[in-house]
Amino acid sequence: MAEEVKVEKKTIVEEIEVAGNQLVDRVKELAKEGSVRRLKIVADDGDVFLETPLNIGLAVGGVVVLAAPWLAILGAIAAMVSKVKIEVEREKDDAAD
């Protein structure tokens, strides 16, 4: 009989500060990573602009394609603020430690 091995996943949260004009490019980079599950965009004063699962992006041939409305939202946020914090929720295999 084959043994079934369960791999527990650990959730970690990483905070990245970026300039508003770098927001769209940084989110595109994060969307390319397979381990990112959720993004939260937070202003300096703590206001949450956007919190979304990262399944808004689809990896197609190594290129991340985001829906136009999401890019418009991120572009509008970038225009309103000089600096934002991106909270990135990732899944990590427990066995990888």
Beta strands, then each sheet from edge to edge (+ up, - down):
strand 1: 9-19
strand 2: 36-43
strand 3: 48-53
strand 4: 57-60
strand 5: 63-66
strand 6: 83-93
sheet 1: 1+ 6- 2+ 3-
sheet 2: 4+ 5-
end
